Amino acid sequence: MNTPTLLITLGDVAGVGPEIVAKAWPRLFGLARPVVVGDPDWVRRALDMIGSRAAVQVVDGVRAARPDLDTIPVVRATRRDLSSVKVGKVSAAAGGAAYDFLVFAIDETLARRAAGIVTCPLHKEGLHGAGVAFPGHTEILAERTGASSHAMLLYDDDLPLAVAHVTLHMALRAVIGQVTRESVLDKIRLLHGIVPRLTGAPARIGVSALNPHASDGGLFGDEEATVIAPAVVAARQEGIDATGPVASDAIFLPHNRAKFDGIVAMYHDQGHIAMKLLGGRRAVNVTAGLPIVRTSVAHGTAYDIAGKGVADESSLVSAVRVAAKLAAAR
């Protein structure tokens, strides 16, 4: 099969990860050579719950996997006992296992035994309960791969549009101190590098303002004049097609976003709210700046519906499709 091997990490098993893998499997196999990294027993439970006849193949390594429509290869990537984990409940064991799954997948991909990673959601409280001092997937990936510069993107292949975030998982009160000329320019550069691999065309980048109405000439702050505009000027001097700052309540409107293939948002919700309203479950989380390909679903563990058989697997299908595209573009 001339398709990339992609490792799908199960995430927090108390959430919807096992279920969306089980539901999506028939569609995933046509997009890539998928191998699940997680716990075989939880995959079996999910298959039983949705009434699937697919079988689990427990494999010792990625290269031993033989995926097909009716066979889901699963690498048991943790030694933690997950038998006491309850669906829909925060668990240190599940949080620690999600970390184990991710670390295994990173190391296998760095060793070139796989072309990329697609992650199901983990729960940050469970992660911290296991003593893992990272806010989430993105930061673990950056540290483990040695990436000095990285960004979380939300990407919608239908628009198509990619949004990078200058700041990510932090309190809103801390955001302003992290929005600097250098951090904004860094995210512009990352978008400039990855957007052509996503869209097949040169990147046109819009840069959002931080303050309301782009500060209205300094009435509501000066970050637009002192930080964001200088970063845009520096990017243009490097030959990057960048525009901004554009007021954040206007940059995602149809007549504006049509001008851009990528948008730099200043903080998490500024980009996430707009993209999730525009694309819903089509949105895919992409980590730019890593030496490996990584995409993810654009939703959380959904504890409230986990184990009920109603989780929507479409974001996972989109994430695998985008990961396969990025792997081919490398």
Disulfide bonds with the S-S distance in Angstrom:
none
